[in-house]
Amino acid sequence: MIFSLFTLHAGDLRLTDAQANQIARKIWLNEGSGKRDKLVWWNRGEEFASVGIGHFIWFTAGQPMWFWEAFPPMLTYITARGAKPPKWLNPKLHCVWNSYSEWRKAKKNNTKKMRELTAFMNRTKGLQARFMLHRLNSAFPRILAYAKARGQGKIVERNYTRLLYKKNGTIDPRGAYILIDYINFKGDGINKGERYQGKGWGLYQVLTRMDPKDPNPYRAFAVAGKKVLDRLTKIAPPERRLWRFKKGWFNRMDTYWKER
């Protein structure tokens, strides 16, 4: 079991164990095809490792980036709740591999740190899922405040609610999955450091672009997400070559409204 209950910030709403496990499984399928081998990963051409079921970003000491580094706070969160990491691992530690080539060599040789980190990530999947849910829970009030300051509070709150609730007022597991997955995948959208040409690509940007005339909120979110991500590939610095990920990103958006 991942956890007993989870209360979302928008109200006293709870996910059952089955609902939470299903969401965690879908996210891990999105990030690493559900394969243990991909729990400690590094995409060719990127400056950082991607660790855990959410592929939480972990920076090297020599290559800090400007966007949010998720691995240290995730590690802090799960160790505070009983996880026992390898003795050498702590939230203040920079990535133990300084480059893609170093990581690849460690992966090939199945080094001790690679084995230990992979095993740790494998046995703490439930706590990692709790962290992702906690992140959404903590972020939405900030997203809403940011939206209200820009005259978009009603739009953001309406679309968030459309996704999160069924018509009978109960929580919608698919809507919860969409919100949890996207904020883990592309952030909250209000971090000033996560901008190219002044434009963001996080949850806030997608919520503000959902078509109010589309009766299917899942599809409306997916379509808006594709527009935001397509723009990202066009405004990002060419050297980041984000177009490489567009097909995979769009496939991910399709999981939001198509059966899987």
C-alpha positions, 0 to 999 in steps of 0.5 A: 500500500502507498498510504491510507488517505490523502487530503487535497488542499481544495477540500477534505477530499481523500484518495483510497489506497487503490486510487493512490496506487493507480496514480503512482503506477501511471506516473512511473509508467510515464517517467520510466516505463515502469522499469526498475532499471530506469529508477536512476536515469540520465537522459543524453544531452541533459545536464542532470540525473533523473531519479525515482518514480517521478524522475526527480531532477538531481543537479551536479555540483558543477552544473546547477540549473535555474529550474527547481531541483526536486530530488533533494526535497523529495529525499528530505520528505521521505527520510523524515517519514522513515525512509533509510537511505544509504549512509552516503546519501543525504539531501545536501549531496550533489549528484554523485555523477558529474556528467552523463558519461560518468553516469553511463559508466557507473550504469554499465559497471553496476557500481555499488552506489548505482545498486544502492540508490536503485534499490533505495528508490525501488523500496520507497516508491510509496513515499515518493508518491506521497511526496508528489501528492504533497507537492500538488497540495502545497503548490495549488494555493500559491498557483491560485494566489498567482492567478488571482493577482493576474485576474485569472483566479476564477479560470484557474479555480474552475478548471482545477475543480472541473478536473478534481471533482466528479459531477456528484461532488466526489473526487475524480481519480483521473483528474487527480492523476492529471494534476499530480502528474503534470505538476511533477512533470513540468512544475507549477508554472509560477517559478520565475526561473522556469521561463523562456522568453518570459513564458512558462510551461507549468500547471498554471499555464495549462489551467488557464488555456483549457477550452471552457466549451469542451465538455470533457475536462481531461481532453481540454487539459490534454489539448491545452497541455500540448499547446503549452509544450509545443510552444516550449519546444519553439521558445527554448534555446536551440541547444536544449533540443527539446523537440526531441521529447515532443512526441513523448510529451504528446503521448503523455498528454493523451494518457490524460483522456484516452483509456490506458 
